Amino acid sequence: MSRNHDRPAGFRSPLEAYAPQMREADPTLGRQACREVWLAHGLIVFNPAHFGWASAERMKQLAEEHYGKRREDEA
């Protein structure tokens, strides 16, 4: 008798334990992780995809001012 009812009976794989790690990332979890890092450690993690164009551009300018241009952006 199968312990898990959402898969066919008798199906076994050595990769079964890794299946939860193979799913697509949830973008809302990224925002939550950034928030937790900010609150716990005072570090700011920006993902421009989380913001509108104007805010993303300001973040990019700030990063370039402090760290220099990225190789992909210099071309």
Biopython code that builds the backbone (N, CA, C, O; Angstrom):
import numpy as np
from Bio.PDB.StructureBuilder import StructureBuilder

atoms = [
    (1, "MET", "N", (0.844, -1.179, 0.000)),
    (1, "MET", "CA", (0.000, 0.000, 0.000)),
    (1, "MET", "C", (0.894, 1.250, 0.000)),
    (1, "MET", "O", (1.851, 1.335, 0.770)),
    (2, "SER", "N", (0.580, 2.194, -0.851)),
    (2, "SER", "CA", (1.389, 3.401, -1.007)),
    (2, "SER", "C", (1.115, 4.389, 0.130)),
    (2, "SER", "O", (-0.032, 4.563, 0.541)),
    (3, "ARG", "N", (2.177, 5.040, 0.639)),
    (3, "ARG", "CA", (2.028, 6.046, 1.688)),
    (3, "ARG", "C", (1.550, 7.374, 1.121)),
    (3, "ARG", "O", (0.860, 8.130, 1.804)),
    (4, "ASN", "N", (1.905, 7.655, -0.097)),
    (4, "ASN", "CA", (1.559, 8.926, -0.722)),
    (4, "ASN", "C", (0.508, 8.678, -1.788)),
    (4, "ASN", "O", (0.754, 7.912, -2.720)),
    (5, "HIS", "N", (-0.655, 9.302, -1.678)),
    (5, "HIS", "CA", (-1.780, 9.028, -2.570)),
    (5, "HIS", "C", (-1.747, 9.844, -3.854)),
    (5, "HIS", "O", (-2.588, 9.616, -4.724)),
    (6, "ASP", "N", (-0.830, 10.773, -4.016)),
    (6, "ASP", "CA", (-0.820, 11.607, -5.220)),
    (6, "ASP", "C", (0.145, 11.099, -6.281)),
    (6, "ASP", "O", (0.448, 11.838, -7.217)),
    (7, "ARG", "N", (0.625, 9.905, -6.180)),
    (7, "ARG", "CA", (1.469, 9.320, -7.226)),
    (7, "ARG", "C", (1.015, 7.872, -7.459)),
    (7, "ARG", "O", (0.398, 7.269, -6.580)),
    (8, "PRO", "N", (1.311, 7.326, -8.612)),
    (8, "PRO", "CA", (0.883, 5.949, -8.904)),
    (8, "PRO", "C", (1.499, 4.963, -7.913)),
    (8, "PRO", "O", (2.623, 5.148, -7.447)),
    (9, "ALA", "N", (0.751, 3.926, -7.607)),
    (9, "ALA", "CA", (1.229, 2.896, -6.688)),
    (9, "ALA", "C", (2.455, 2.212, -7.285)),
    (9, "ALA", "O", (2.477, 1.894, -8.473)),
    (10, "GLY", "N", (3.458, 1.991, -6.470)),
    (10, "GLY", "CA", (4.653, 1.296, -6.916)),
    (10, "GLY", "C", (5.705, 2.191, -7.543)),
    (10, "GLY", "O", (6.795, 1.714, -7.860)),
    (11, "PHE", "N", (5.417, 3.476, -7.733)),
    (11, "PHE", "CA", (6.395, 4.390, -8.335)),
    (11, "PHE", "C", (7.432, 4.783, -7.292)),
    (11, "PHE", "O", (7.091, 5.297, -6.227)),
    (12, "ARG", "N", (8.685, 4.539, -7.601)),
    (12, "ARG", "CA", (9.777, 4.922, -6.707)),
    (12, "ARG", "C", (10.918, 5.471, -7.552)),
    (12, "ARG", "O", (11.157, 5.014, -8.670)),
    (13, "SER", "N", (11.606, 6.441, -7.012)),
    (13, "SER", "CA", (12.718, 7.042, -7.722)),
    (13, "SER", "C", (13.775, 7.453, -6.709)),
    (13, "SER", "O", (13.441, 7.885, -5.606)),
    (14, "PRO", "N", (15.047, 7.321, -7.071)),
    (14, "PRO", "CA", (16.099, 7.795, -6.169)),
    (14, "PRO", "C", (16.110, 9.326, -6.051)),
    (14, "PRO", "O", (16.727, 9.876, -5.139)),
    (15, "LEU", "N", (15.430, 10.001, -6.969)),
    (15, "LEU", "CA", (15.384, 11.464, -6.942)),
    (15, "LEU", "C", (14.181, 11.993, -6.162)),
    (15, "LEU", "O", (13.997, 13.205, -6.055)),
    (16, "GLU", "N", (13.383, 11.115, -5.632)),
    (16, "GLU", "CA", (12.152, 11.509, -4.942)),
    (16, "GLU", "C", (12.400, 12.535, -3.846)),
    (16, "GLU", "O", (11.621, 13.478, -3.705)),
    (17, "ALA", "N", (13.454, 12.378, -3.076)),
    (17, "ALA", "CA", (13.741, 13.294, -1.971)),
    (17, "ALA", "C", (14.061, 14.709, -2.476)),
    (17, "ALA", "O", (13.903, 15.676, -1.731)),
    (18, "TYR", "N", (14.501, 14.836, -3.710)),
    (18, "TYR", "CA", (14.879, 16.144, -4.257)),
    (18, "TYR", "C", (13.743, 16.838, -4.997)),
    (18, "TYR", "O", (13.893, 17.994, -5.393)),
    (19, "ALA", "N", (12.628, 16.177, -5.190)),
    (19, "ALA", "CA", (11.517, 16.730, -5.969)),
    (19, "ALA", "C", (11.067, 18.096, -5.473)),
    (19, "ALA", "O", (10.856, 18.975, -6.308)),
    (20, "PRO", "N", (10.903, 18.340, -4.173)),
    (20, "PRO", "CA", (10.472, 19.671, -3.732)),
    (20, "PRO", "C", (11.457, 20.782, -4.104)),
    (20, "PRO", "O", (11.046, 21.931, -4.268)),
    (21, "GLN", "N", (12.742, 20.465, -4.238)),
    (21, "GLN", "CA", (13.742, 21.465, -4.586)),
    (21, "GLN", "C", (13.779, 21.760, -6.077)),
    (21, "GLN", "O", (14.423, 22.721, -6.497)),
    (22, "MET", "N", (13.101, 20.954, -6.883)),
    (22, "MET", "CA", (13.147, 21.100, -8.336)),
    (22, "MET", "C", (12.007, 21.958, -8.880)),
    (22, "MET", "O", (11.867, 22.092, -10.096)),
    (23, "ARG", "N", (11.209, 22.527, -8.019)),
    (23, "ARG", "CA", (10.079, 23.343, -8.455)),
    (23, "ARG", "C", (10.540, 24.758, -8.770)),
    (23, "ARG", "O", (11.594, 25.197, -8.310)),
    (24, "GLU", "N", (9.737, 25.468, -9.561)),
    (24, "GLU", "CA", (10.039, 26.865, -9.890)),
    (24, "GLU", "C", (9.980, 27.718, -8.628)),
    (24, "GLU", "O", (9.157, 27.474, -7.745)),
    (25, "ALA", "N", (10.834, 28.693, -8.547)),
    (25, "ALA", "CA", (10.864, 29.584, -7.392)),
    (25, "ALA", "C", (9.624, 30.475, -7.378)),
    (25, "ALA", "O", (9.123, 30.870, -8.430)),
    (26, "ASP", "N", (9.147, 30.781, -6.207)),
    (26, "ASP", "CA", (8.005, 31.666, -6.026)),
    (26, "ASP", "C", (8.533, 33.085, -5.810)),
    (26, "ASP", "O", (9.237, 33.329, -4.830)),
    (27, "PRO", "N", (8.207, 34.032, -6.708)),
    (27, "PRO", "CA", (8.760, 35.389, -6.580)),
    (27, "PRO", "C", (8.386, 36.073, -5.271)),
    (27, "PRO", "O", (9.156, 36.892, -4.771)),
    (28, "THR", "N", (7.237, 35.763, -4.710)),
    (28, "THR", "CA", (6.856, 36.408, -3.455)),
    (28, "THR", "C", (7.771, 35.982, -2.318)),
    (28, "THR", "O", (7.966, 36.735, -1.363)),
    (29, "LEU", "N", (8.335, 34.781, -2.411)),
    (29, "LEU", "CA", (9.277, 34.345, -1.383)),
    (29, "LEU", "C", (10.563, 35.165, -1.446)),
    (29, "LEU", "O", (11.196, 35.397, -0.416)),
    (30, "GLY", "N", (10.953, 35.604, -2.630)),
    (30, "GLY", "CA", (12.142, 36.450, -2.779)),
    (30, "GLY", "C", (11.952, 37.794, -2.100)),
    (30, "GLY", "O", (12.858, 38.291, -1.431)),
    (31, "ARG", "N", (10.782, 38.381, -2.270)),
    (31, "ARG", "CA", (10.497, 39.658, -1.613)),
    (31, "ARG", "C", (10.518, 39.487, -0.100)),
    (31, "ARG", "O", (11.052, 40.330, 0.621)),
    (32, "GLN", "N", (9.933, 38.392, 0.375)),
    (32, "GLN", "CA", (9.904, 38.137, 1.809)),
    (32, "GLN", "C", (11.318, 37.933, 2.347)),
    (32, "GLN", "O", (11.648, 38.413, 3.431)),
    (33, "ALA", "N", (12.142, 37.226, 1.596)),
    (33, "ALA", "CA", (13.530, 36.994, 2.029)),
    (33, "ALA", "C", (14.286, 38.320, 2.104)),
    (33, "ALA", "O", (15.043, 38.545, 3.049)),
    (34, "CYS", "N", (14.091, 39.193, 1.127)),
    (34, "CYS", "CA", (14.748, 40.507, 1.143)),
    (34, "CYS", "C", (14.305, 41.305, 2.367)),
    (34, "CYS", "O", (15.122, 41.957, 3.017)),
    (35, "ARG", "N", (13.026, 41.253, 2.675)),
    (35, "ARG", "CA", (12.491, 41.964, 3.834)),
    (35, "ARG", "C", (13.115, 41.434, 5.121)),
    (35, "ARG", "O", (13.519, 42.213, 5.985)),
    (36, "GLU", "N", (13.193, 40.123, 5.248)),
    (36, "GLU", "CA", (13.751, 39.525, 6.462)),
    (36, "GLU", "C", (15.228, 39.879, 6.647)),
    (36, "GLU", "O", (15.675, 40.122, 7.768)),
    (37, "VAL", "N", (15.982, 39.908, 5.544)),
    (37, "VAL", "CA", (17.400, 40.284, 5.630)),
    (37, "VAL", "C", (17.524, 41.733, 6.088)),
    (37, "VAL", "O", (18.384, 42.060, 6.905)),
    (38, "TRP", "N", (16.665, 42.596, 5.562)),
    (38, "TRP", "CA", (16.682, 44.000, 5.960)),
    (38, "TRP", "C", (16.372, 44.149, 7.450)),
    (38, "TRP", "O", (17.089, 44.843, 8.170)),
    (39, "LEU", "N", (15.304, 43.498, 7.908)),
    (39, "LEU", "CA", (14.892, 43.644, 9.297)),
    (39, "LEU", "C", (15.887, 43.011, 10.272)),
    (39, "LEU", "O", (16.139, 43.557, 11.346)),
    (40, "ALA", "N", (16.443, 41.873, 9.901)),
    (40, "ALA", "CA", (17.329, 41.151, 10.812)),
    (40, "ALA", "C", (18.765, 41.674, 10.814)),
    (40, "ALA", "O", (19.415, 41.708, 11.859)),
    (41, "HIS", "N", (19.262, 42.087, 9.626)),
    (41, "HIS", "CA", (20.685, 42.407, 9.511)),
    (41, "HIS", "C", (20.984, 43.816, 8.998)),
    (41, "HIS", "O", (22.140, 44.239, 8.986)),
    (42, "GLY", "N", (19.958, 44.538, 8.578)),
    (42, "GLY", "CA", (20.180, 45.874, 8.051)),
    (42, "GLY", "C", (20.785, 45.897, 6.663)),
    (42, "GLY", "O", (21.288, 46.932, 6.227)),
    (43, "LEU", "N", (20.746, 44.767, 5.955)),
    (43, "LEU", "CA", (21.280, 44.700, 4.593)),
    (43, "LEU", "C", (20.155, 44.922, 3.596)),
    (43, "LEU", "O", (19.041, 44.433, 3.779)),
    (44, "ILE", "N", (20.457, 45.660, 2.549)),
    (44, "ILE", "CA", (19.460, 45.933, 1.524)),
    (44, "ILE", "C", (19.762, 45.071, 0.311)),
    (44, "ILE", "O", (20.866, 45.112, -0.233)),
    (45, "VAL", "N", (18.786, 44.298, -0.102)),
    (45, "VAL", "CA", (18.903, 43.450, -1.289)),
    (45, "VAL", "C", (17.853, 43.936, -2.276)),
    (45, "VAL", "O", (16.655, 43.854, -2.006)),
    (46, "PHE", "N", (18.301, 44.442, -3.417)),
    (46, "PHE", "CA", (17.382, 44.958, -4.424)),
    (46, "PHE", "C", (17.219, 43.966, -5.561)),
    (46, "PHE", "O", (18.204, 43.439, -6.079)),
    (47, "ASN", "N", (16.016, 43.720, -5.936)),
    (47, "ASN", "CA", (15.725, 42.999, -7.162)),
    (47, "ASN", "C", (14.899, 43.956, -8.012)),
    (47, "ASN", "O", (13.734, 44.198, -7.700)),
    (48, "PRO", "N", (15.476, 44.504, -9.079)),
    (48, "PRO", "CA", (14.759, 45.488, -9.881)),
    (48, "PRO", "C", (13.412, 44.985, -10.403)),
    (48, "PRO", "O", (12.529, 45.793, -10.694)),
    (49, "ALA", "N", (13.241, 43.684, -10.524)),
    (49, "ALA", "CA", (11.969, 43.142, -11.003)),
    (49, "ALA", "C", (10.834, 43.395, -10.011)),
    (49, "ALA", "O", (9.663, 43.298, -10.380)),
    (50, "HIS", "N", (11.162, 43.714, -8.769)),
    (50, "HIS", "CA", (10.137, 43.964, -7.765)),
    (50, "HIS", "C", (9.620, 45.400, -7.808)),
    (50, "HIS", "O", (8.679, 45.732, -7.087)),
    (51, "PHE", "N", (10.207, 46.245, -8.626)),
    (51, "PHE", "CA", (9.882, 47.671, -8.606)),
    (51, "PHE", "C", (9.499, 48.154, -9.999)),
    (51, "PHE", "O", (9.705, 47.470, -11.002)),
    (52, "GLY", "N", (8.937, 49.347, -10.022)),
    (52, "GLY", "CA", (8.636, 49.992, -11.296)),
    (52, "GLY", "C", (9.912, 50.495, -11.950)),
    (52, "GLY", "O", (10.988, 50.441, -11.354)),
    (53, "TRP", "N", (9.791, 50.981, -13.173)),
    (53, "TRP", "CA", (10.966, 51.386, -13.944)),
    (53, "TRP", "C", (11.764, 52.480, -13.242)),
    (53, "TRP", "O", (12.989, 52.385, -13.158)),
    (54, "ALA", "N", (11.100, 53.512, -12.740)),
    (54, "ALA", "CA", (11.816, 54.647, -12.136)),
    (54, "ALA", "C", (12.592, 54.205, -10.897)),
    (54, "ALA", "O", (13.750, 54.586, -10.725)),
    (55, "SER", "N", (11.978, 53.422, -10.050)),
    (55, "SER", "CA", (12.657, 52.952, -8.843)),
    (55, "SER", "C", (13.816, 52.026, -9.192)),
    (55, "SER", "O", (14.886, 52.111, -8.590)),
    (56, "ALA", "N", (13.603, 51.148, -10.157)),
    (56, "ALA", "CA", (14.661, 50.226, -10.574)),
    (56, "ALA", "C", (15.851, 50.997, -11.141)),
    (56, "ALA", "O", (16.998, 50.628, -10.892)),
    (57, "GLU", "N", (15.592, 52.057, -11.896)),
    (57, "GLU", "CA", (16.661, 52.870, -12.473)),
    (57, "GLU", "C", (17.443, 53.593, -11.380)),
    (57, "GLU", "O", (18.667, 53.693, -11.462)),
    (58, "ARG", "N", (16.750, 54.101, -10.352)),
    (58, "ARG", "CA", (17.437, 54.753, -9.229)),
    (58, "ARG", "C", (18.337, 53.766, -8.496)),
    (58, "ARG", "O", (19.459, 54.104, -8.117)),
    (59, "MET", "N", (17.844, 52.547, -8.299)),
    (59, "MET", "CA", (18.658, 51.523, -7.622)),
    (59, "MET", "C", (19.893, 51.184, -8.448)),
    (59, "MET", "O", (20.981, 51.004, -7.902)),
    (60, "LYS", "N", (19.720, 51.099, -9.768)),
    (60, "LYS", "CA", (20.847, 50.793, -10.648)),
    (60, "LYS", "C", (21.887, 51.918, -10.575)),
    (60, "LYS", "O", (23.085, 51.643, -10.510)),
    (61, "GLN", "N", (21.447, 53.164, -10.586)),
    (61, "GLN", "CA", (22.367, 54.290, -10.488)),
    (61, "GLN", "C", (23.123, 54.281, -9.160)),
    (61, "GLN", "O", (24.324, 54.550, -9.125)),
    (62, "LEU", "N", (22.426, 53.976, -8.083)),
    (62, "LEU", "CA", (23.072, 53.909, -6.773)),
    (62, "LEU", "C", (24.115, 52.796, -6.736)),
    (62, "LEU", "O", (25.215, 52.991, -6.219)),
    (63, "ALA", "N", (23.777, 51.643, -7.277)),
    (63, "ALA", "CA", (24.724, 50.520, -7.308)),
    (63, "ALA", "C", (25.951, 50.862, -8.156)),
    (63, "ALA", "O", (27.075, 50.544, -7.768)),
    (64, "GLU", "N", (25.747, 51.508, -9.315)),
    (64, "GLU", "CA", (26.874, 51.889, -10.171)),
    (64, "GLU", "C", (27.756, 52.923, -9.483)),
    (64, "GLU", "O", (28.977, 52.905, -9.638)),
    (65, "GLU", "N", (27.141, 53.819, -8.728)),
    (65, "GLU", "CA", (27.906, 54.835, -8.012)),
    (65, "GLU", "C", (28.825, 54.195, -6.967)),
    (65, "GLU", "O", (29.961, 54.634, -6.788)),
    (66, "HIS", "N", (28.352, 53.191, -6.299)),
    (66, "HIS", "CA", (29.126, 52.565, -5.224)),
    (66, "HIS", "C", (30.027, 51.431, -5.690)),
    (66, "HIS", "O", (31.116, 51.246, -5.147)),
    (67, "TYR", "N", (29.589, 50.672, -6.688)),
    (67, "TYR", "CA", (30.308, 49.456, -7.071)),
    (67, "TYR", "C", (30.846, 49.468, -8.493)),
    (67, "TYR", "O", (31.613, 48.576, -8.856)),
    (68, "GLY", "N", (30.475, 50.441, -9.305)),
    (68, "GLY", "CA", (30.905, 50.482, -10.698)),
    (68, "GLY", "C", (29.903, 49.767, -11.605)),
    (68, "GLY", "O", (28.976, 49.098, -11.150)),
    (69, "LYS", "N", (30.131, 49.939, -12.897)),
    (69, "LYS", "CA", (29.234, 49.323, -13.881)),
    (69, "LYS", "C", (29.496, 47.838, -14.009)),
    (69, "LYS", "O", (30.626, 47.371, -13.864)),
    (70, "ARG", "N", (28.435, 47.109, -14.281)),
    (70, "ARG", "CA", (28.550, 45.667, -14.533)),
    (70, "ARG", "C", (29.067, 45.443, -15.947)),
    (70, "ARG", "O", (28.861, 46.289, -16.818)),
    (71, "ARG", "N", (29.724, 44.335, -16.186)),
    (71, "ARG", "CA", (30.266, 44.037, -17.520)),
    (71, "ARG", "C", (29.178, 44.006, -18.570)),
    (71, "ARG", "O", (29.375, 44.484, -19.687)),
    (72, "GLU", "N", (28.000, 43.434, -18.212)),
    (72, "GLU", "CA", (26.897, 43.321, -19.174)),
    (72, "GLU", "C", (26.385, 44.704, -19.588)),
    (72, "GLU", "O", (25.904, 44.875, -20.708)),
    (73, "ASP", "N", (26.489, 45.704, -18.677)),
    (73, "ASP", "CA", (25.972, 47.032, -18.950)),
    (73, "ASP", "C", (26.956, 47.920, -19.693)),
    (73, "ASP", "O", (26.558, 48.955, -20.228)),
    (74, "GLU", "N", (28.228, 47.546, -19.742)),
    (74, "GLU", "CA", (29.255, 48.378, -20.390)),
    (74, "GLU", "C", (29.248, 48.250, -21.896)),
    (74, "GLU", "O", (29.762, 49.129, -22.588)),
    (75, "ALA", "N", (28.686, 47.190, -22.419)),
    (75, "ALA", "CA", (28.720, 46.943, -23.871)),
    (75, "ALA", "C", (27.889, 47.903, -24.658)),
    (75, "ALA", "O", (27.830, 47.808, -25.883)),
]
sb = StructureBuilder()
sb.init_structure("model")
sb.init_model(0)
sb.init_chain("A")
sb.init_seg("    ")
for serial, (resi, resn, name, xyz) in enumerate(atoms, 1):
    if name == "N":
        sb.init_residue(resn, " ", resi, " ")
    sb.init_atom(name, np.array(xyz, "f"), 0.0, 1.0, " ", f" {name:<3s}", serial, name[0])
structure = sb.get_structure()
